[in-house]
Amino acid sequence: MVVDEAQRADLRAAWVEETGRQPSEPELHEQIGQWVTQEVRVREAQRLGLDRADPIIRARLAEKMAFVATATQPDVMPTEAELRALFAEHKDRYRTPTRITLRQVFTGPDPAAAEHVRLAWSAGADPRELAKLDAPGGPVLRGRTPERLTERYGVAFSDQVEGLEPGAPTIVESTLGWHVVAIQTIDRGGERTFEDVRERVALQWRAIRRRTVTAEADARLLESYEVVGWSP
């Protein structure tokens, strides 16, 4: 193991990047000692085959190989036509999502209690005074998308709520029980233009390209191996 000037320069540069100043000689000496200890541990671990038995290390090495495959490729910029074609293919992905704000009173498993709350609330009672149970998620749900409502309360709840309009309290059933809800605001979202989301489309294009380049690199690597018991 040789600690040459190049290694010293790398350790010094790492110190400067982390601290914003040059290391003193004792500090550099300590850094070198830490590097030597780490290097000894790594070499011994490799000698004992620990890197081959550890799934975390194996996954990290595979990830680094995927990074190398993309890092060595020239930086290709998408054409305007490619971006517009991608936008047209995945137009629904770029829609502005529906967002709902509602107040709720949760009555648990008793639909009769829900009806009692609905009538009292409709007659002008304060919903905060009608609540006997803590509402899951809180008494007011702000700016929730249908997807988030589905995750917490189930698809039936989300579908019913999305079909309501702001106004009178309504009884809605979820996977947790019965709710009385009143929509405060609902923004139903809609389609966006290519110009609105051009940067997002470009990011998607780059992600697709990275996956393609990685898959091609994997295929080239596989050509140099004979795999018994599996074929792509």
C-alpha positions as a Markdown table, in Angstrom:
| # | Residue | x | y | z |
|---|---|---|---|---|
| 1 | Met | 0.0 | 0.0 | 0.0 |
| 2 | Val | 1.5 | 3.3 | -1.1 |
| 3 | Val | 0.4 | 6.7 | 0.1 |
| 4 | Asp | 1.7 | 8.8 | -2.8 |
| 5 | Glu | 1.4 | 12.5 | -3.5 |
| 6 | Ala | -1.7 | 12.0 | -5.6 |
| 7 | Gln | -3.5 | 10.3 | -2.6 |
| 8 | Arg | -2.3 | 13.1 | -0.3 |
| 9 | Ala | -3.7 | 15.7 | -2.7 |
| 10 | Asp | -7.0 | 13.9 | -2.9 |
| 11 | Leu | -7.3 | 13.8 | 0.9 |
| 12 | Arg | -6.3 | 17.4 | 1.2 |
| 13 | Ala | -8.8 | 18.5 | -1.4 |
| 14 | Ala | -11.6 | 16.5 | 0.4 |
| 15 | Trp | -10.6 | 18.3 | 3.7 |
| 16 | Val | -10.8 | 21.7 | 2.0 |
| 17 | Glu | -14.2 | 20.9 | 0.4 |
| 18 | Glu | -15.6 | 19.9 | 3.8 |
| 19 | Thr | -14.0 | 22.6 | 6.0 |
| 20 | Gly | -13.3 | 25.5 | 3.7 |
| 21 | Arg | -9.6 | 25.6 | 4.7 |
| 22 | Gln | -6.3 | 23.8 | 4.3 |
| 23 | Pro | -5.5 | 21.1 | 6.8 |
| 24 | Ser | -2.6 | 21.5 | 9.2 |
| 25 | Glu | 0.1 | 18.8 | 9.0 |
| 26 | Pro | -1.3 | 17.0 | 12.1 |
| 27 | Glu | -4.7 | 17.1 | 10.6 |
| 28 | Leu | -3.5 | 15.8 | 7.3 |
| 29 | His | -1.6 | 13.1 | 9.1 |
| 30 | Glu | -4.8 | 12.0 | 10.8 |
| 31 | Gln | -6.7 | 12.0 | 7.6 |
| 32 | Ile | -4.1 | 9.8 | 6.0 |
| 33 | Gly | -4.2 | 7.4 | 9.0 |
| 34 | Gln | -8.0 | 7.1 | 8.6 |
| 35 | Trp | -7.7 | 6.4 | 4.9 |
| 36 | Val | -5.0 | 3.7 | 5.5 |
| 37 | Thr | -7.2 | 2.1 | 8.2 |
| 38 | Gln | -10.2 | 2.1 | 5.8 |
| 39 | Glu | -8.1 | 0.7 | 2.9 |
| 40 | Val | -6.8 | -2.1 | 5.1 |
| 41 | Arg | -10.3 | -3.0 | 6.2 |
| 42 | Val | -11.6 | -3.0 | 2.6 |
| 43 | Arg | -8.8 | -5.1 | 1.3 |
| 44 | Glu | -9.2 | -7.7 | 4.2 |
| 45 | Ala | -13.0 | -7.7 | 3.6 |
| 46 | Gln | -12.4 | -8.4 | -0.1 |
| 47 | Arg | -9.8 | -11.1 | 0.8 |
| 48 | Leu | -12.4 | -12.8 | 3.0 |
| 49 | Gly | -15.1 | -12.5 | 0.3 |
| 50 | Leu | -17.3 | -10.3 | 2.5 |
| 51 | Asp | -18.2 | -8.1 | -0.5 |
| 52 | Arg | -19.6 | -11.1 | -2.3 |
| 53 | Ala | -21.8 | -12.2 | 0.6 |
| 54 | Asp | -23.3 | -8.8 | 1.5 |
| 55 | Pro | -26.4 | -7.9 | -0.5 |
| 56 | Ile | -26.1 | -4.2 | 0.3 |
| 57 | Ile | -22.5 | -4.1 | -1.1 |
| 58 | Arg | -23.6 | -6.1 | -4.2 |
| 59 | Ala | -26.5 | -3.7 | -4.8 |
| 60 | Arg | -24.2 | -0.7 | -4.4 |
| 61 | Leu | -21.7 | -2.1 | -6.9 |
| 62 | Ala | -24.4 | -2.8 | -9.4 |
| 63 | Glu | -25.7 | 0.7 | -9.0 |
| 64 | Lys | -22.2 | 2.2 | -9.6 |
| 65 | Met | -21.9 | 0.1 | -12.8 |
| 66 | Ala | -25.2 | 1.5 | -14.0 |
| 67 | Phe | -23.9 | 5.0 | -13.2 |
| 68 | Val | -20.7 | 4.3 | -15.1 |
| 69 | Ala | -22.7 | 3.2 | -18.2 |
| 70 | Thr | -24.6 | 6.5 | -18.3 |
| 71 | Ala | -21.7 | 8.7 | -17.3 |
| 72 | Thr | -19.5 | 7.6 | -20.2 |
| 73 | Gln | -22.2 | 8.3 | -22.8 |
| 74 | Pro | -22.1 | 11.7 | -24.6 |
| 75 | Asp | -24.6 | 14.3 | -23.4 |
| 76 | Val | -27.4 | 14.1 | -26.0 |
| 77 | Met | -30.0 | 16.9 | -26.0 |
| 78 | Pro | -33.6 | 16.0 | -27.1 |
| 79 | Thr | -35.0 | 17.7 | -30.2 |
| 80 | Glu | -38.2 | 19.7 | -29.9 |
| 81 | Ala | -40.0 | 17.1 | -31.9 |
| 82 | Glu | -39.0 | 14.3 | -29.5 |
| 83 | Leu | -40.2 | 16.3 | -26.5 |
| 84 | Arg | -43.5 | 17.2 | -28.1 |
| 85 | Ala | -44.0 | 13.5 | -29.1 |
| 86 | Leu | -43.3 | 12.4 | -25.5 |
| 87 | Phe | -45.7 | 15.0 | -24.2 |
| 88 | Ala | -48.4 | 13.8 | -26.5 |
| 89 | Glu | -47.9 | 10.2 | -25.5 |
| 90 | His | -48.0 | 10.9 | -21.8 |
| 91 | Lys | -50.4 | 13.9 | -21.7 |
| 92 | Asp | -52.4 | 12.7 | -18.7 |
| 93 | Arg | -49.2 | 12.6 | -16.6 |
| 94 | Tyr | -49.0 | 16.4 | -16.9 |
| 95 | Arg | -52.5 | 17.2 | -15.9 |
| 96 | Thr | -53.1 | 19.5 | -13.0 |
| 97 | Pro | -54.5 | 17.2 | -10.3 |
| 98 | Thr | -57.9 | 17.8 | -8.7 |
| 99 | Arg | -57.4 | 19.3 | -5.2 |
| 100 | Ile | -60.1 | 19.2 | -2.5 |
| 101 | Thr | -60.5 | 21.0 | 0.8 |
| 102 | Leu | -63.2 | 19.7 | 3.1 |
| 103 | Arg | -64.4 | 19.8 | 6.7 |
| 104 | Gln | -65.4 | 16.5 | 8.2 |
| 105 | Val | -67.0 | 15.0 | 11.3 |
| 106 | Phe | -66.2 | 11.4 | 11.9 |
| 107 | Thr | -68.9 | 9.2 | 13.5 |
| 108 | Gly | -67.3 | 5.8 | 13.4 |
| 109 | Pro | -69.3 | 2.7 | 12.5 |
| 110 | Asp | -72.7 | 4.1 | 13.3 |
| 111 | Pro | -74.6 | 5.5 | 10.2 |
| 112 | Ala | -77.4 | 6.7 | 12.4 |
| 113 | Ala | -75.0 | 9.0 | 14.3 |
| 114 | Ala | -73.8 | 10.3 | 10.9 |
| 115 | Glu | -77.4 | 11.2 | 9.9 |
| 116 | His | -77.9 | 13.0 | 13.3 |
| 117 | Val | -74.7 | 15.0 | 12.7 |
| 118 | Arg | -75.7 | 15.8 | 9.1 |
| 119 | Leu | -79.2 | 17.1 | 10.2 |
| 120 | Ala | -77.7 | 19.2 | 13.0 |
| 121 | Trp | -74.9 | 20.6 | 10.8 |
| 122 | Ser | -77.4 | 21.4 | 8.0 |
| 123 | Ala | -79.6 | 23.3 | 10.6 |
| 124 | Gly | -76.6 | 25.5 | 11.5 |
| 125 | Ala | -74.8 | 23.7 | 14.3 |
| 126 | Asp | -71.1 | 24.2 | 14.6 |
| 127 | Pro | -69.5 | 21.0 | 13.3 |
| 128 | Arg | -66.7 | 21.4 | 15.8 |
| 129 | Glu | -69.2 | 21.0 | 18.6 |
| 130 | Leu | -70.8 | 17.9 | 16.9 |
| 131 | Ala | -67.6 | 15.9 | 16.8 |
| 132 | Lys | -67.5 | 13.1 | 19.4 |
| 133 | Leu | -64.6 | 11.2 | 17.8 |
| 134 | Asp | -61.2 | 12.5 | 16.5 |
| 135 | Ala | -61.5 | 12.6 | 12.7 |
| 136 | Pro | -58.8 | 10.6 | 11.0 |
| 137 | Gly | -56.5 | 13.0 | 9.3 |
| 138 | Gly | -58.0 | 16.0 | 11.2 |
| 139 | Pro | -61.3 | 17.9 | 11.0 |
| 140 | Val | -60.1 | 19.8 | 7.9 |
| 141 | Leu | -58.4 | 18.2 | 4.9 |
| 142 | Arg | -56.7 | 20.9 | 2.8 |
| 143 | Gly | -55.8 | 20.6 | -0.9 |
| 144 | Arg | -56.0 | 16.7 | -0.9 |
| 145 | Thr | -55.8 | 15.0 | -4.3 |
| 146 | Pro | -58.1 | 12.0 | -4.9 |
| 147 | Glu | -55.1 | 9.7 | -4.8 |
| 148 | Arg | -54.2 | 10.9 | -1.3 |
| 149 | Leu | -57.8 | 10.5 | -0.2 |
| 150 | Thr | -57.9 | 7.0 | -1.6 |
| 151 | Glu | -54.7 | 6.0 | 0.3 |
| 152 | Arg | -56.1 | 7.1 | 3.6 |
| 153 | Tyr | -59.9 | 6.4 | 3.3 |
| 154 | Gly | -60.4 | 4.1 | 0.4 |
| 155 | Val | -61.5 | 4.4 | -3.2 |
| 156 | Ala | -65.2 | 4.6 | -2.4 |
| 157 | Phe | -64.7 | 7.6 | -0.1 |
| 158 | Ser | -62.5 | 9.3 | -2.7 |
| 159 | Asp | -65.0 | 8.8 | -5.6 |
| 160 | Gln | -67.9 | 10.1 | -3.5 |
| 161 | Val | -66.1 | 13.2 | -2.3 |
| 162 | Glu | -64.8 | 14.0 | -5.8 |
| 163 | Gly | -68.3 | 14.0 | -7.1 |
| 164 | Leu | -69.6 | 16.5 | -4.6 |
| 165 | Glu | -69.8 | 20.3 | -4.9 |
| 166 | Pro | -69.1 | 22.9 | -2.2 |
| 167 | Gly | -72.1 | 23.3 | 0.1 |
| 168 | Ala | -74.3 | 21.2 | 2.3 |
| 169 | Pro | -72.8 | 18.4 | 4.5 |
| 170 | Thr | -73.1 | 14.9 | 3.1 |
| 171 | Ile | -72.7 | 11.5 | 4.6 |
| 172 | Val | -69.8 | 9.5 | 3.1 |
| 173 | Glu | -68.5 | 6.1 | 4.0 |
| 174 | Ser | -64.8 | 5.2 | 4.1 |
| 175 | Thr | -62.9 | 2.1 | 5.0 |
| 176 | Leu | -62.7 | 3.5 | 8.6 |
| 177 | Gly | -66.4 | 4.2 | 9.1 |
| 178 | Trp | -68.9 | 7.0 | 8.5 |
| 179 | His | -68.0 | 10.7 | 7.9 |
| 180 | Val | -70.1 | 13.8 | 7.4 |
| 181 | Val | -68.2 | 16.0 | 5.0 |
| 182 | Ala | -68.7 | 19.5 | 3.6 |
| 183 | Ile | -66.7 | 20.5 | 0.6 |
| 184 | Gln | -65.1 | 24.0 | 1.1 |
| 185 | Thr | -63.3 | 24.2 | -2.2 |
| 186 | Ile | -62.6 | 21.9 | -5.1 |
| 187 | Asp | -60.2 | 22.6 | -8.0 |
| 188 | Arg | -60.8 | 20.0 | -10.6 |
| 189 | Gly | -57.5 | 20.6 | -12.4 |
| 190 | Gly | -57.2 | 20.0 | -16.1 |
| 191 | Glu | -54.8 | 19.7 | -19.0 |
| 192 | Arg | -51.7 | 21.8 | -19.3 |
| 193 | Thr | -49.9 | 23.0 | -22.4 |
| 194 | Phe | -46.6 | 21.7 | -23.6 |
| 195 | Glu | -45.1 | 25.1 | -22.9 |
| 196 | Asp | -46.2 | 24.9 | -19.3 |
| 197 | Val | -44.5 | 21.6 | -18.6 |
| 198 | Arg | -41.6 | 21.6 | -21.1 |
| 199 | Glu | -39.0 | 21.2 | -18.4 |
| 200 | Arg | -40.8 | 18.3 | -16.8 |
| 201 | Val | -41.0 | 16.6 | -20.2 |
| 202 | Ala | -37.3 | 17.1 | -20.7 |
| 203 | Leu | -36.6 | 15.4 | -17.3 |
| 204 | Gln | -38.8 | 12.5 | -18.3 |
| 205 | Trp | -36.9 | 12.2 | -21.6 |
| 206 | Arg | -33.6 | 12.1 | -19.8 |
| 207 | Ala | -34.8 | 9.5 | -17.4 |
| 208 | Ile | -36.0 | 7.3 | -20.3 |
| 209 | Arg | -32.7 | 7.7 | -22.0 |
| 210 | Arg | -30.8 | 6.7 | -18.9 |
| 211 | Arg | -32.8 | 3.6 | -18.6 |
| 212 | Thr | -32.2 | 2.8 | -22.3 |
| 213 | Val | -28.5 | 3.4 | -22.1 |
| 214 | Thr | -28.2 | 1.2 | -18.9 |
| 215 | Ala | -30.2 | -1.6 | -20.6 |
| 216 | Glu | -27.9 | -1.5 | -23.6 |
| 217 | Ala | -24.8 | -1.6 | -21.4 |
| 218 | Asp | -26.2 | -4.5 | -19.4 |
| 219 | Ala | -26.9 | -6.4 | -22.7 |
| 220 | Arg | -23.3 | -5.8 | -23.8 |
| 221 | Leu | -22.0 | -7.1 | -20.5 |
| 222 | Leu | -24.2 | -10.2 | -20.6 |
| 223 | Glu | -22.7 | -11.1 | -24.0 |
| 224 | Ser | -19.3 | -11.8 | -22.3 |
| 225 | Tyr | -20.8 | -14.3 | -19.9 |
| 226 | Glu | -22.3 | -17.7 | -20.2 |
| 227 | Val | -25.2 | -17.9 | -17.9 |
| 228 | Val | -26.5 | -21.4 | -17.1 |
| 229 | Gly | -30.1 | -21.8 | -16.0 |
| 230 | Trp | -31.4 | -18.5 | -17.3 |
| 231 | Ser | -31.7 | -16.6 | -20.6 |
| 232 | Pro | -32.9 | -13.1 | -21.2 |
